[in-house]
Amino acid sequence: MVATMGDILKAVEEMADKLNVVEREAHAAKGFTHPADFWECKHRKKFYALDCGSSGAFLVDKETGELFNIKGYGVPDYNKKQKADLGNVLTVDAKALHSKRWQYLR
């Protein structure tokens, strides 16, 4: 089955919700008392951005659903994709993706 842009958008929005749950759990496990960062989906021209708080974290290709780390200022890092493929937003586990926000080679 070929995923449509609607399927990918729905998966990205669901992933943002799942990442919010993982973020709150990780926050509570560390004993923090201030509010956890909020994950959200933002629409870009070619990508959906999965942003955490005021920082960009991941980009999702609108046509394929492939996940990319961000090089800077909303630019996908194709080099990191070759080193450590994050996968596809339709199949990736939220906890695994959350753990690769800073340490993508885990």
Secondary structure, DSSP 8 states (H G I E B T S, - for coil): ----HHHHHHHHHHHHHHHHHHHHHHHHHTT--S----EEEEE-SSEEEEEETTEEEEEEETTT-BEEEEEETTEE-HHHHHHS---BTTT--HHHHHHTTT-TT-
